Amino acid sequence: MARTLLARCLALALLAGSSQMPALAIEGMAGGELMLPVPVVTIYPGDTIKESMLRMQAYPSTFKARAAVIDAPLAIAGRQARRMLLPGEPVPVNAVDDPRLVSRNTPTQMVFEENGLVITTVGSPLQNGGLGETIRVRNTDTNRIVLGVVMADGRIKIGAQ
């Protein structure tokens, strides 16, 4: 009975928007309840998700989501929404993505570095890219398509990796 009361108090505190947020899903309380992070506001595609936009919500151990869902708020915070996320609904794994540093068809600086030689030019990415991703880029001077790796500053490193 004490565990059931504790679980209900925890669920009420989470529903009331308590600032204390468990870092991981909690199982085994009140007959195996599962705690999942859910948005407290509508999150639109392209929005960066902040930890303050999430809260933990209790689900019964028999809960079956339509798709695989994220069970830790730290796995969502700082990522970008790929589609609309509704308040109170578990977040599917495929609904969030790493932030884009490079956007398709947006002129971006390409850098080639080797043995102290540095060559820079402007390219047009043919796909979106995040940190460390290899993407195709069209050199705007020669119209040749090359492969490059997205760097943290938004430039694309080409040539010998």
PyMOL CGO cylinders between C-alpha atoms (Angstrom):
from pymol import cmd
from pymol.cgo import CYLINDER

trace = [
    CYLINDER, 0.00, 0.00, 0.00, 2.87, 2.38, 0.77, 0.3, 1, 1, 1, 1, 1, 1,
    CYLINDER, 2.87, 2.38, 0.77, 4.34, 1.81, -2.70, 0.3, 1, 1, 1, 1, 1, 1,
    CYLINDER, 4.34, 1.81, -2.70, 0.96, 2.52, -4.33, 0.3, 1, 1, 1, 1, 1, 1,
    CYLINDER, 0.96, 2.52, -4.33, 0.58, 5.74, -2.34, 0.3, 1, 1, 1, 1, 1, 1,
    CYLINDER, 0.58, 5.74, -2.34, 4.14, 6.79, -3.22, 0.3, 1, 1, 1, 1, 1, 1,
    CYLINDER, 4.14, 6.79, -3.22, 3.51, 6.11, -6.90, 0.3, 1, 1, 1, 1, 1, 1,
    CYLINDER, 3.51, 6.11, -6.90, 0.28, 8.14, -6.88, 0.3, 1, 1, 1, 1, 1, 1,
    CYLINDER, 0.28, 8.14, -6.88, 2.02, 11.06, -5.14, 0.3, 1, 1, 1, 1, 1, 1,
    CYLINDER, 2.02, 11.06, -5.14, 4.84, 10.94, -7.70, 0.3, 1, 1, 1, 1, 1, 1,
    CYLINDER, 4.84, 10.94, -7.70, 2.35, 10.85, -10.58, 0.3, 1, 1, 1, 1, 1, 1,
    CYLINDER, 2.35, 10.85, -10.58, 0.40, 13.80, -9.13, 0.3, 1, 1, 1, 1, 1, 1,
    CYLINDER, 0.40, 13.80, -9.13, 3.61, 15.79, -8.65, 0.3, 1, 1, 1, 1, 1, 1,
    CYLINDER, 3.61, 15.79, -8.65, 4.59, 15.13, -12.26, 0.3, 1, 1, 1, 1, 1, 1,
    CYLINDER, 4.59, 15.13, -12.26, 1.15, 16.04, -13.56, 0.3, 1, 1, 1, 1, 1, 1,
    CYLINDER, 1.15, 16.04, -13.56, 1.27, 19.25, -11.55, 0.3, 1, 1, 1, 1, 1, 1,
    CYLINDER, 1.27, 19.25, -11.55, 4.49, 20.21, -13.34, 0.3, 1, 1, 1, 1, 1, 1,
    CYLINDER, 4.49, 20.21, -13.34, 7.01, 19.62, -10.57, 0.3, 1, 1, 1, 1, 1, 1,
    CYLINDER, 7.01, 19.62, -10.57, 10.51, 20.83, -11.43, 0.3, 1, 1, 1, 1, 1, 1,
    CYLINDER, 10.51, 20.83, -11.43, 11.99, 17.57, -10.17, 0.3, 1, 1, 1, 1, 1, 1,
    CYLINDER, 11.99, 17.57, -10.17, 12.32, 15.28, -13.20, 0.3, 1, 1, 1, 1, 1, 1,
    CYLINDER, 12.32, 15.28, -13.20, 13.64, 11.71, -12.88, 0.3, 1, 1, 1, 1, 1, 1,
    CYLINDER, 13.64, 11.71, -12.88, 16.50, 11.07, -15.30, 0.3, 1, 1, 1, 1, 1, 1,
    CYLINDER, 16.50, 11.07, -15.30, 15.43, 7.56, -16.27, 0.3, 1, 1, 1, 1, 1, 1,
    CYLINDER, 15.43, 7.56, -16.27, 12.26, 5.56, -16.70, 0.3, 1, 1, 1, 1, 1, 1,
    CYLINDER, 12.26, 5.56, -16.70, 11.13, 4.13, -13.36, 0.3, 1, 1, 1, 1, 1, 1,
    CYLINDER, 11.13, 4.13, -13.36, 9.67, 0.65, -13.29, 0.3, 1, 1, 1, 1, 1, 1,
    CYLINDER, 9.67, 0.65, -13.29, 8.51, -1.47, -10.42, 0.3, 1, 1, 1, 1, 1, 1,
    CYLINDER, 8.51, -1.47, -10.42, 6.45, 1.15, -8.62, 0.3, 1, 1, 1, 1, 1, 1,
    CYLINDER, 6.45, 1.15, -8.62, 2.75, 0.48, -8.08, 0.3, 1, 1, 1, 1, 1, 1,
    CYLINDER, 2.75, 0.48, -8.08, 2.60, -2.72, -10.04, 0.3, 1, 1, 1, 1, 1, 1,
    CYLINDER, 2.60, -2.72, -10.04, 5.22, -1.89, -12.70, 0.3, 1, 1, 1, 1, 1, 1,
    CYLINDER, 5.22, -1.89, -12.70, 4.34, 1.62, -13.87, 0.3, 1, 1, 1, 1, 1, 1,
    CYLINDER, 4.34, 1.62, -13.87, 6.54, 3.07, -16.58, 0.3, 1, 1, 1, 1, 1, 1,
    CYLINDER, 6.54, 3.07, -16.58, 7.62, 6.73, -16.56, 0.3, 1, 1, 1, 1, 1, 1,
    CYLINDER, 7.62, 6.73, -16.56, 8.04, 8.31, -20.01, 0.3, 1, 1, 1, 1, 1, 1,
    CYLINDER, 8.04, 8.31, -20.01, 8.96, 11.89, -20.97, 0.3, 1, 1, 1, 1, 1, 1,
    CYLINDER, 8.96, 11.89, -20.97, 6.15, 13.77, -22.73, 0.3, 1, 1, 1, 1, 1, 1,
    CYLINDER, 6.15, 13.77, -22.73, 5.92, 17.35, -24.02, 0.3, 1, 1, 1, 1, 1, 1,
    CYLINDER, 5.92, 17.35, -24.02, 4.05, 19.91, -21.90, 0.3, 1, 1, 1, 1, 1, 1,
    CYLINDER, 4.05, 19.91, -21.90, 3.50, 22.19, -24.92, 0.3, 1, 1, 1, 1, 1, 1,
    CYLINDER, 3.50, 22.19, -24.92, 2.98, 21.57, -28.63, 0.3, 1, 1, 1, 1, 1, 1,
    CYLINDER, 2.98, 21.57, -28.63, 6.39, 21.25, -30.30, 0.3, 1, 1, 1, 1, 1, 1,
    CYLINDER, 6.39, 21.25, -30.30, 6.43, 22.08, -34.00, 0.3, 1, 1, 1, 1, 1, 1,
    CYLINDER, 6.43, 22.08, -34.00, 8.69, 20.60, -36.72, 0.3, 1, 1, 1, 1, 1, 1,
    CYLINDER, 8.69, 20.60, -36.72, 12.08, 22.28, -36.69, 0.3, 1, 1, 1, 1, 1, 1,
    CYLINDER, 12.08, 22.28, -36.69, 11.82, 23.43, -33.05, 0.3, 1, 1, 1, 1, 1, 1,
    CYLINDER, 11.82, 23.43, -33.05, 14.75, 22.64, -30.78, 0.3, 1, 1, 1, 1, 1, 1,
    CYLINDER, 14.75, 22.64, -30.78, 13.47, 20.71, -27.77, 0.3, 1, 1, 1, 1, 1, 1,
    CYLINDER, 13.47, 20.71, -27.77, 14.42, 22.11, -24.36, 0.3, 1, 1, 1, 1, 1, 1,
    CYLINDER, 14.42, 22.11, -24.36, 14.29, 20.12, -21.12, 0.3, 1, 1, 1, 1, 1, 1,
    CYLINDER, 14.29, 20.12, -21.12, 11.75, 22.63, -19.77, 0.3, 1, 1, 1, 1, 1, 1,
    CYLINDER, 11.75, 22.63, -19.77, 9.34, 21.52, -22.54, 0.3, 1, 1, 1, 1, 1, 1,
    CYLINDER, 9.34, 21.52, -22.54, 9.17, 17.99, -21.07, 0.3, 1, 1, 1, 1, 1, 1,
    CYLINDER, 9.17, 17.99, -21.07, 7.76, 16.28, -18.00, 0.3, 1, 1, 1, 1, 1, 1,
    CYLINDER, 7.76, 16.28, -18.00, 7.59, 12.66, -16.87, 0.3, 1, 1, 1, 1, 1, 1,
    CYLINDER, 7.59, 12.66, -16.87, 4.25, 10.88, -17.13, 0.3, 1, 1, 1, 1, 1, 1,
    CYLINDER, 4.25, 10.88, -17.13, 3.27, 7.51, -15.63, 0.3, 1, 1, 1, 1, 1, 1,
    CYLINDER, 3.27, 7.51, -15.63, 1.96, 4.72, -17.86, 0.3, 1, 1, 1, 1, 1, 1,
    CYLINDER, 1.96, 4.72, -17.86, 0.81, 1.23, -16.79, 0.3, 1, 1, 1, 1, 1, 1,
    CYLINDER, 0.81, 1.23, -16.79, 3.25, -1.61, -17.39, 0.3, 1, 1, 1, 1, 1, 1,
    CYLINDER, 3.25, -1.61, -17.39, 0.85, -2.94, -20.03, 0.3, 1, 1, 1, 1, 1, 1,
    CYLINDER, 0.85, -2.94, -20.03, 1.16, 0.27, -22.11, 0.3, 1, 1, 1, 1, 1, 1,
    CYLINDER, 1.16, 0.27, -22.11, 1.96, -0.46, -25.77, 0.3, 1, 1, 1, 1, 1, 1,
    CYLINDER, 1.96, -0.46, -25.77, 2.96, 2.49, -27.91, 0.3, 1, 1, 1, 1, 1, 1,
    CYLINDER, 2.96, 2.49, -27.91, 2.21, 2.55, -31.64, 0.3, 1, 1, 1, 1, 1, 1,
    CYLINDER, 2.21, 2.55, -31.64, 5.93, 2.94, -32.31, 0.3, 1, 1, 1, 1, 1, 1,
    CYLINDER, 5.93, 2.94, -32.31, 9.16, 2.77, -30.32, 0.3, 1, 1, 1, 1, 1, 1,
    CYLINDER, 9.16, 2.77, -30.32, 9.24, 5.70, -27.88, 0.3, 1, 1, 1, 1, 1, 1,
    CYLINDER, 9.24, 5.70, -27.88, 12.04, 7.52, -26.09, 0.3, 1, 1, 1, 1, 1, 1,
    CYLINDER, 12.04, 7.52, -26.09, 12.23, 6.70, -22.38, 0.3, 1, 1, 1, 1, 1, 1,
    CYLINDER, 12.23, 6.70, -22.38, 14.77, 9.28, -21.13, 0.3, 1, 1, 1, 1, 1, 1,
    CYLINDER, 14.77, 9.28, -21.13, 14.41, 13.08, -21.26, 0.3, 1, 1, 1, 1, 1, 1,
    CYLINDER, 14.41, 13.08, -21.26, 18.15, 13.52, -21.85, 0.3, 1, 1, 1, 1, 1, 1,
    CYLINDER, 18.15, 13.52, -21.85, 17.74, 11.61, -25.15, 0.3, 1, 1, 1, 1, 1, 1,
    CYLINDER, 17.74, 11.61, -25.15, 15.33, 14.30, -26.38, 0.3, 1, 1, 1, 1, 1, 1,
    CYLINDER, 15.33, 14.30, -26.38, 16.68, 17.58, -24.97, 0.3, 1, 1, 1, 1, 1, 1,
    CYLINDER, 16.68, 17.58, -24.97, 18.74, 19.55, -27.49, 0.3, 1, 1, 1, 1, 1, 1,
    CYLINDER, 18.74, 19.55, -27.49, 17.41, 17.66, -30.50, 0.3, 1, 1, 1, 1, 1, 1,
    CYLINDER, 17.41, 17.66, -30.50, 15.08, 18.93, -33.24, 0.3, 1, 1, 1, 1, 1, 1,
    CYLINDER, 15.08, 18.93, -33.24, 11.50, 17.84, -33.81, 0.3, 1, 1, 1, 1, 1, 1,
    CYLINDER, 11.50, 17.84, -33.81, 10.92, 16.22, -37.22, 0.3, 1, 1, 1, 1, 1, 1,
    CYLINDER, 10.92, 16.22, -37.22, 7.14, 16.41, -36.83, 0.3, 1, 1, 1, 1, 1, 1,
    CYLINDER, 7.14, 16.41, -36.83, 4.58, 17.92, -34.47, 0.3, 1, 1, 1, 1, 1, 1,
    CYLINDER, 4.58, 17.92, -34.47, 4.76, 16.55, -30.92, 0.3, 1, 1, 1, 1, 1, 1,
    CYLINDER, 4.76, 16.55, -30.92, 1.57, 16.88, -28.89, 0.3, 1, 1, 1, 1, 1, 1,
    CYLINDER, 1.57, 16.88, -28.89, 1.38, 17.53, -25.12, 0.3, 1, 1, 1, 1, 1, 1,
    CYLINDER, 1.38, 17.53, -25.12, 0.95, 14.41, -23.02, 0.3, 1, 1, 1, 1, 1, 1,
    CYLINDER, 0.95, 14.41, -23.02, 1.90, 11.99, -25.84, 0.3, 1, 1, 1, 1, 1, 1,
    CYLINDER, 1.90, 11.99, -25.84, 5.06, 9.81, -25.69, 0.3, 1, 1, 1, 1, 1, 1,
    CYLINDER, 5.06, 9.81, -25.69, 7.74, 10.88, -28.17, 0.3, 1, 1, 1, 1, 1, 1,
    CYLINDER, 7.74, 10.88, -28.17, 8.46, 8.32, -30.95, 0.3, 1, 1, 1, 1, 1, 1,
    CYLINDER, 8.46, 8.32, -30.95, 12.14, 7.63, -31.64, 0.3, 1, 1, 1, 1, 1, 1,
    CYLINDER, 12.14, 7.63, -31.64, 11.79, 8.67, -35.29, 0.3, 1, 1, 1, 1, 1, 1,
    CYLINDER, 11.79, 8.67, -35.29, 10.12, 12.01, -34.41, 0.3, 1, 1, 1, 1, 1, 1,
    CYLINDER, 10.12, 12.01, -34.41, 13.35, 13.72, -33.33, 0.3, 1, 1, 1, 1, 1, 1,
    CYLINDER, 13.35, 13.72, -33.33, 16.62, 14.32, -35.14, 0.3, 1, 1, 1, 1, 1, 1,
    CYLINDER, 16.62, 14.32, -35.14, 20.00, 15.86, -34.44, 0.3, 1, 1, 1, 1, 1, 1,
    CYLINDER, 20.00, 15.86, -34.44, 20.14, 19.59, -35.25, 0.3, 1, 1, 1, 1, 1, 1,
    CYLINDER, 20.14, 19.59, -35.25, 21.07, 20.45, -38.83, 0.3, 1, 1, 1, 1, 1, 1,
    CYLINDER, 21.07, 20.45, -38.83, 24.26, 22.40, -39.34, 0.3, 1, 1, 1, 1, 1, 1,
    CYLINDER, 24.26, 22.40, -39.34, 23.97, 22.39, -43.13, 0.3, 1, 1, 1, 1, 1, 1,
    CYLINDER, 23.97, 22.39, -43.13, 20.76, 22.79, -45.13, 0.3, 1, 1, 1, 1, 1, 1,
    CYLINDER, 20.76, 22.79, -45.13, 20.13, 21.64, -48.67, 0.3, 1, 1, 1, 1, 1, 1,
    CYLINDER, 20.13, 21.64, -48.67, 20.72, 24.27, -51.41, 0.3, 1, 1, 1, 1, 1, 1,
    CYLINDER, 20.72, 24.27, -51.41, 22.05, 26.83, -48.91, 0.3, 1, 1, 1, 1, 1, 1,
    CYLINDER, 22.05, 26.83, -48.91, 25.49, 28.14, -49.99, 0.3, 1, 1, 1, 1, 1, 1,
    CYLINDER, 25.49, 28.14, -49.99, 28.10, 26.76, -47.60, 0.3, 1, 1, 1, 1, 1, 1,
    CYLINDER, 28.10, 26.76, -47.60, 31.85, 27.12, -47.33, 0.3, 1, 1, 1, 1, 1, 1,
    CYLINDER, 31.85, 27.12, -47.33, 33.86, 24.05, -48.39, 0.3, 1, 1, 1, 1, 1, 1,
    CYLINDER, 33.86, 24.05, -48.39, 37.37, 23.58, -47.01, 0.3, 1, 1, 1, 1, 1, 1,
    CYLINDER, 37.37, 23.58, -47.01, 40.22, 21.42, -48.31, 0.3, 1, 1, 1, 1, 1, 1,
    CYLINDER, 40.22, 21.42, -48.31, 43.26, 21.08, -46.00, 0.3, 1, 1, 1, 1, 1, 1,
    CYLINDER, 43.26, 21.08, -46.00, 46.40, 19.06, -46.65, 0.3, 1, 1, 1, 1, 1, 1,
    CYLINDER, 46.40, 19.06, -46.65, 50.07, 19.57, -45.64, 0.3, 1, 1, 1, 1, 1, 1,
    CYLINDER, 50.07, 19.57, -45.64, 49.48, 23.19, -44.60, 0.3, 1, 1, 1, 1, 1, 1,
    CYLINDER, 49.48, 23.19, -44.60, 47.64, 24.05, -47.83, 0.3, 1, 1, 1, 1, 1, 1,
    CYLINDER, 47.64, 24.05, -47.83, 44.13, 25.39, -47.24, 0.3, 1, 1, 1, 1, 1, 1,
    CYLINDER, 44.13, 25.39, -47.24, 41.70, 25.95, -50.12, 0.3, 1, 1, 1, 1, 1, 1,
    CYLINDER, 41.70, 25.95, -50.12, 38.20, 27.32, -49.52, 0.3, 1, 1, 1, 1, 1, 1,
    CYLINDER, 38.20, 27.32, -49.52, 35.32, 27.75, -51.92, 0.3, 1, 1, 1, 1, 1, 1,
    CYLINDER, 35.32, 27.75, -51.92, 31.55, 27.92, -51.86, 0.3, 1, 1, 1, 1, 1, 1,
    CYLINDER, 31.55, 27.92, -51.86, 29.42, 24.84, -52.43, 0.3, 1, 1, 1, 1, 1, 1,
    CYLINDER, 29.42, 24.84, -52.43, 25.76, 23.99, -52.53, 0.3, 1, 1, 1, 1, 1, 1,
    CYLINDER, 25.76, 23.99, -52.53, 24.86, 20.99, -50.33, 0.3, 1, 1, 1, 1, 1, 1,
    CYLINDER, 24.86, 20.99, -50.33, 22.62, 18.46, -52.06, 0.3, 1, 1, 1, 1, 1, 1,
    CYLINDER, 22.62, 18.46, -52.06, 21.30, 17.18, -48.72, 0.3, 1, 1, 1, 1, 1, 1,
    CYLINDER, 21.30, 17.18, -48.72, 20.87, 18.30, -45.11, 0.3, 1, 1, 1, 1, 1, 1,
    CYLINDER, 20.87, 18.30, -45.11, 23.60, 17.35, -42.67, 0.3, 1, 1, 1, 1, 1, 1,
    CYLINDER, 23.60, 17.35, -42.67, 24.45, 17.23, -38.99, 0.3, 1, 1, 1, 1, 1, 1,
    CYLINDER, 24.45, 17.23, -38.99, 27.80, 17.15, -37.23, 0.3, 1, 1, 1, 1, 1, 1,
    CYLINDER, 27.80, 17.15, -37.23, 30.13, 14.47, -38.63, 0.3, 1, 1, 1, 1, 1, 1,
    CYLINDER, 30.13, 14.47, -38.63, 27.78, 13.35, -41.42, 0.3, 1, 1, 1, 1, 1, 1,
    CYLINDER, 27.78, 13.35, -41.42, 29.16, 12.76, -44.92, 0.3, 1, 1, 1, 1, 1, 1,
    CYLINDER, 29.16, 12.76, -44.92, 27.07, 14.58, -47.51, 0.3, 1, 1, 1, 1, 1, 1,
    CYLINDER, 27.07, 14.58, -47.51, 27.19, 15.37, -51.23, 0.3, 1, 1, 1, 1, 1, 1,
    CYLINDER, 27.19, 15.37, -51.23, 28.06, 18.96, -52.19, 0.3, 1, 1, 1, 1, 1, 1,
    CYLINDER, 28.06, 18.96, -52.19, 28.09, 20.66, -55.59, 0.3, 1, 1, 1, 1, 1, 1,
    CYLINDER, 28.09, 20.66, -55.59, 31.08, 22.96, -56.13, 0.3, 1, 1, 1, 1, 1, 1,
    CYLINDER, 31.08, 22.96, -56.13, 29.45, 26.15, -57.47, 0.3, 1, 1, 1, 1, 1, 1,
    CYLINDER, 29.45, 26.15, -57.47, 32.57, 27.08, -59.51, 0.3, 1, 1, 1, 1, 1, 1,
    CYLINDER, 32.57, 27.08, -59.51, 33.01, 23.77, -61.34, 0.3, 1, 1, 1, 1, 1, 1,
    CYLINDER, 33.01, 23.77, -61.34, 29.56, 22.13, -60.90, 0.3, 1, 1, 1, 1, 1, 1,
    CYLINDER, 29.56, 22.13, -60.90, 31.33, 18.94, -59.76, 0.3, 1, 1, 1, 1, 1, 1,
    CYLINDER, 31.33, 18.94, -59.76, 29.76, 16.90, -56.98, 0.3, 1, 1, 1, 1, 1, 1,
    CYLINDER, 29.76, 16.90, -56.98, 32.08, 15.95, -54.11, 0.3, 1, 1, 1, 1, 1, 1,
    CYLINDER, 32.08, 15.95, -54.11, 31.67, 14.26, -50.75, 0.3, 1, 1, 1, 1, 1, 1,
    CYLINDER, 31.67, 14.26, -50.75, 32.41, 16.18, -47.58, 0.3, 1, 1, 1, 1, 1, 1,
    CYLINDER, 32.41, 16.18, -47.58, 32.06, 15.90, -43.82, 0.3, 1, 1, 1, 1, 1, 1,
    CYLINDER, 32.06, 15.90, -43.82, 30.03, 18.49, -41.88, 0.3, 1, 1, 1, 1, 1, 1,
    CYLINDER, 30.03, 18.49, -41.88, 32.14, 20.25, -39.24, 0.3, 1, 1, 1, 1, 1, 1,
    CYLINDER, 32.14, 20.25, -39.24, 30.92, 21.85, -36.00, 0.3, 1, 1, 1, 1, 1, 1,
    CYLINDER, 30.92, 21.85, -36.00, 31.14, 25.39, -37.41, 0.3, 1, 1, 1, 1, 1, 1,
    CYLINDER, 31.14, 25.39, -37.41, 28.83, 24.54, -40.36, 0.3, 1, 1, 1, 1, 1, 1,
    CYLINDER, 28.83, 24.54, -40.36, 31.59, 24.29, -42.96, 0.3, 1, 1, 1, 1, 1, 1,
    CYLINDER, 31.59, 24.29, -42.96, 32.16, 21.17, -45.03, 0.3, 1, 1, 1, 1, 1, 1,
    CYLINDER, 32.16, 21.17, -45.03, 35.56, 19.50, -45.07, 0.3, 1, 1, 1, 1, 1, 1,
    CYLINDER, 35.56, 19.50, -45.07, 36.40, 17.85, -48.39, 0.3, 1, 1, 1, 1, 1, 1,
    CYLINDER, 36.40, 17.85, -48.39, 39.34, 15.82, -49.63, 0.3, 1, 1, 1, 1, 1, 1,
    CYLINDER, 39.34, 15.82, -49.63, 41.44, 13.33, -47.69, 0.3, 1, 1, 1, 1, 1, 1,
    CYLINDER, 41.44, 13.33, -47.69, 39.74, 12.57, -44.40, 0.3, 1, 1, 1, 1, 1, 1,
]
cmd.load_cgo(trace, "trace")
